[in-house]
Amino acid sequence: MYSDNPLDIRCPGGALHFRVVDGLLEIRCNNKTCTEGDSVVVYHHYSLPELELVRTVRLQDPFARRPRSPRSRKETR
């Protein structure tokens, strides 16, 4: 699905804005409508040059904050 040499478009700060992979424009989206408020990363893939939406992929966000599990407390007597 992905080539070894995608075209990455980044700002001077290094943030990835979009990239072209295998002839598709890939855009990372963090809009609440697309993520549905979940801790996911959404990628929209558009055809070039028509810019028609081909597919949307939702993946688990590895950098999202997760709720901590309650720590077990040791009882001391």
Secondary structure, 3 states (H helix, E strand, C coil): CCCCCCEEEECCCCCEEEEEECCEEEEEECCHHHHCCCCEEEEEEEECCCCCEEEEEEEECCCCCCCCCCCCCCCCC
